[in-house]
Amino acid sequence: MESATQPPAMPLPGGTLEVRRHARKGRSLHTTRLVKGGEVVLEEAPVLLLVAPDMSTNTCATCLRAVGPQECVGCSSCQQACFCSPECLQAGTSTPWVHSPPLCGAYARLAALQLPVEEAGQLRFLLHALALKHTQSPEAAQRYAALLDLVGEPTAADQALAARLAPVLAEALAGALPGGAAALDLSELAALLRKEQLNSYGILASAAQAEAVRAAEAAARQGGASGSGRGGAVEQEEEEDGERRLRGSAIYAQASLINHECLPNVARYDFFDDPSHRNPAPASASASTSGAPAIAVAPTAGGLASTHVVFRALHDLPPGTELAQSYVPLHWGLAERQAQCRDVYGFGCTCPRCQCESQWSDEEGEESEWETDSGDGGMGEEEVAGDDAGSGEACNGEVEMEEAIGPIMAPPGEEGPLEPAYLRLFLLKYMCPRPGCFGTAAPPAQGSSLLECNVCGHRRSEQEFLRELERAQREERRAAAAAATGGKGKAAGQRR
Ligand SMILES: C[S@@+](CC[C@H](N)C(=O)[O-])C[C@H]1O[C@@H](n2cnc3c(N)ncnc32)[C@H](O)[C@@H]1O
């Protein structure tokens, strides 16, 4: 919905996308021409890459590549960062906002405080943002301007968090920034924290990284760290629920303009661990998404492994289509998705899928539920994006709505509810069929009939998809027949 007073659309370099302003969602990205399924709609270098504090020993601080014990080049100074190669060590320590001596010193002082992981992560983000702010170079200034350009008005909670973190930040900086603690502006810190929360992408750990962390946690538990570790049952529950380890996070200027829908039309791919995928030569300049100064966001580690993010269209997108990604796992139930959009991202989702699912009645007090399981283990796991945006997650063959909530209506002028049959088909087609994966699948290239998962890389052919569809339809007919004859069967893909 766009009001008559909207500012004009702003084209992005490349000629495929433009930024518009939506009355309710803020800025939005739209196609300016027909985009074919599998086409790359957006490829972009990050403004900032951050390693999660608990992954510092197995994730390269410069390019976020997963690092095995053999290839790890540790930072001998702070011992709180590692690199995948001498080149990344050199690039990281000589780039002021990656792992320069002031940041390295701050990392060491933070580590000595033994803070909880979440707080350590927030402080590290602020340190990197301040390094951008205080570096005297056009590139740092452009990157910092890109950060400030992200959406996010600080809430009272952000202000309180900033006030709590500021003294710790000052201690970590120990005079490394001009003006010291007095130079810290609480409102600016609060705004940065809010922007990070609303706009940063979680980068999934590799399978080897996740396994190494699990093993370390298990060893810590066995070593008597009782009470601090998570119990095995909790861990298993989390895995079954599709929770995934993150190796870090990334902030992008343009990708951060993609709004949420519970059925996305683009999937996000990254290549941190793919040595065959290199960063293309940096564009000399690109337009700011706000229309203000041009932002030339160069790769963090030019010439090394690719740190770019790529978004592919799931299917054909006519001109004018708004790009949409799901900020939450696709298999999540309505109530869970609504809560995440509201509590983390600050909006109530009224997308066509939410409208559709909110109309399901809870007959005879039973829980409403989708089933996407083909019944033989072939199909059943689904994906998420999210802040998570982008990280895949899944369910065990079910898309559940855990509790009934009131009807959700589209605001005037916006799209109405989806047909349940379309929703079922969509989930069957675009969620990775591999158990335990939960990725989203898009064609790997324009014109390809394959679908490639953005989490595990699994490729499924059109024929395989059609076989799964047939199986699901047979199941549905069987259940409908059973219901008609008074049996207790349940029609797959329908409410019960
Ligand atoms: C990553 S930003 C997306 C770009 C943002 N619209 C902007 O103006 O920069 C996420 C924020 O966009 C808004 N947003 C995204 N999807 C939305 C939706 N479906 N409905 C309402 N607001 C949405 C929310 O304010 C959310 O916190």
Ligand as a Chemical Component Dictionary entry (heavy atoms), coordinates in Angstrom:
data_LIG
# 
_chem_comp.id                   LIG 
_chem_comp.type                 NON-POLYMER 
_chem_comp.pdbx_formal_charge   0 
_chem_comp.three_letter_code    LIG 
# 
loop_
_chem_comp_atom.comp_id 
_chem_comp_atom.atom_id 
_chem_comp_atom.alt_atom_id 
_chem_comp_atom.type_symbol 
_chem_comp_atom.charge 
_chem_comp_atom.model_Cartn_x 
_chem_comp_atom.model_Cartn_y 
_chem_comp_atom.model_Cartn_z 
_chem_comp_atom.pdbx_ordinal 
LIG C1  C1  C 0  15.326 -5.507 8.059  1  
LIG S1  S1  S 1  14.275 -4.129 8.187  2  
LIG C2  C2  C 0  13.493 -4.116 6.626  3  
LIG C3  C3  C 0  13.597 -2.757 5.942  4  
LIG C4  C4  C 0  12.816 -1.649 6.586  5  
LIG N1  N1  N 0  11.444 -1.667 6.116  6  
LIG C5  C5  C 0  13.440 -0.287 6.330  7  
LIG O1  O1  O 0  12.688 0.683  6.176  8  
LIG O2  O2  O -1 14.653 -0.177 6.337  9  
LIG C6  C6  C 0  13.084 -4.800 9.291  10 
LIG C7  C7  C 0  11.999 -3.825 9.694  11 
LIG O3  O3  O 0  11.128 -3.548 8.599  12 
LIG C8  C8  C 0  9.763  -3.512 9.034  13 
LIG N2  N2  N 0  9.035  -4.652 8.440  14 
LIG C9  C9  C 0  9.573  -5.705 7.786  15 
LIG N3  N3  N 0  8.619  -6.536 7.353  16 
LIG C10 C10 C 0  7.437  -6.019 7.744  17 
LIG C11 C11 C 0  6.082  -6.439 7.601  18 
LIG N4  N4  N 0  5.736  -7.567 6.973  19 
LIG N5  N5  N 0  5.122  -5.656 8.147  20 
LIG C12 C12 C 0  5.434  -4.509 8.798  21 
LIG N6  N6  N 0  6.705  -4.069 8.972  22 
LIG C13 C13 C 0  7.704  -4.809 8.440  23 
LIG C14 C14 C 0  9.812  -3.607 10.539 24 
LIG O4  O4  O 0  9.893  -2.324 11.056 25 
LIG C15 C15 C 0  11.112 -4.358 10.784 26 
LIG O5  O5  O 0  11.645 -4.128 12.062 27 
# 
loop_
_chem_comp_bond.comp_id 
_chem_comp_bond.atom_id_1 
_chem_comp_bond.atom_id_2 
_chem_comp_bond.value_order 
_chem_comp_bond.pdbx_ordinal 
LIG C1  S1  SING 1  
LIG S1  C2  SING 2  
LIG S1  C6  SING 3  
LIG C2  C3  SING 4  
LIG C3  C4  SING 5  
LIG C4  N1  SING 6  
LIG C4  C5  SING 7  
LIG C5  O1  DOUB 8  
LIG C5  O2  SING 9  
LIG C6  C7  SING 10 
LIG C7  O3  SING 11 
LIG C7  C15 SING 12 
LIG O3  C8  SING 13 
LIG C8  N2  SING 14 
LIG C8  C14 SING 15 
LIG N2  C9  SING 16 
LIG N2  C13 SING 17 
LIG C9  N3  DOUB 18 
LIG N3  C10 SING 19 
LIG C10 C11 SING 20 
LIG C10 C13 DOUB 21 
LIG C11 N4  SING 22 
LIG C11 N5  DOUB 23 
LIG N5  C12 SING 24 
LIG C12 N6  DOUB 25 
LIG N6  C13 SING 26 
LIG C14 O4  SING 27 
LIG C14 C15 SING 28 
LIG C15 O5  SING 29 
# 
